């Protein structure tokens, strides 16, 4: 299960139609909206990361949407079967060169075609 919060900036013309279109994207729910500021906060609750990203891509293609950016995300897929050994992590941080460390928390890596 993935749960993500999305900040959508949009043009304010035909606001109710925009909210309707956002609500039609699979796994998406509008949590808050402020027409005066042209901002919508949406929640994506999808079964997998792939579907989560697909919903985000669909949001960004809606007419009137200026930007749709993932703010926070949680994926239980990443933690399934995961055991954290803090001693091993500390040793890696202390001994592994920065150039060899891989950061995989950037959603932009998943958005690339």
Order of alpha helices (4+ residues) and beta strands (2+ residues): beta-alpha-beta-beta-alpha-beta-alpha-alpha
